[in-house]
């Protein structure tokens, strides 16, 4: 892995656009048109996200205008007759039936990645329970006026950390079991699992938890996937220092989801928020995958300009 700041131009990762942007009427049943438009806007690859059903994934693989660099589990999107949408299943659930189903659907994503010739599967490793941490919800409510909140802001941060720490142990144990099963399934297929940092504080893992969860595995089997918006929001809420992800996990970083944040709203096209991308550029390994995870409401020109913006910031290298 090239160190941040080293000359990794020869190994520059392809610039991928997530199919999150394809979830709009003009593309939903014409994924070929999405891939063609992505290429016109300057993208070199795509990432299949968990909004794509089996038919849509089949269209992507059949059209093959752009290569697939990663699959975001659980793809394909499917409604389980017992548990509802598969992307709502918790890999850290203490309900063993739910956990096993979540593993099953994530294994299907590994199969899709292998068929597509992708290198990685991005994994949401579950959550501490099914409900948000109450004090973290208060922080979100206070955020627009956090500087006026005084001691209430710091007290909510303390309570959120305490509440999560008390609840976490059994869920972390289940997450560890799920990860072990998934690595055993993916490693023989040469698919790396990228554990993504999450948007909500009750979701797994936090940086220290990620270190512990990844410790048994080589980086080629399981590593860290940095979601710029998720990490930024947790930082803005005072819950997780932004630098902690890189200080503790920089050597395990496999890839990143690139998007901007406006207030606490993420998945904006880079340039339409206020993330410090120059700060980020100095911390990303040259060979880490770059996926632009931009939501479907962002206009074409903003999606095109995102590449320019991150080129100027040094997050992506030239051709």
Secondary structure as UniProt FT lines:
FT   TURN            4..5
FT   HELIX           9..11
FT   STRAND          15..18
FT   HELIX           19..22
FT   TURN            25..29
FT   HELIX           31..40
FT   TURN            41..42
FT   STRAND          45..48
FT   TURN            50..51
FT   HELIX           54..63
FT   STRAND          67..72
FT   STRAND          79..80
FT   TURN            81..83
FT   STRAND          84..85
FT   HELIX           86..88
FT   TURN            91..92
FT   HELIX           96..116
FT   STRAND          120..123
FT   HELIX           134..142
FT   HELIX           143..148
FT   HELIX           151..186
FT   HELIX           187..189
FT   STRAND          192..196
FT   TURN            201..202
FT   HELIX           207..214
FT   TURN            215..216
FT   TURN            219..221
FT   STRAND          222..227
FT   HELIX           228..236
FT   TURN            237..238
FT   HELIX           242..249
FT   HELIX           250..252
FT   STRAND          253..258
FT   STRAND          260..262
FT   TURN            263..264
FT   STRAND          265..268
FT   TURN            270..271
FT   HELIX           277..281
FT   TURN            282..283
FT   TURN            286..287
FT   STRAND          289..292
FT   TURN            296..297
FT   HELIX           300..313
//
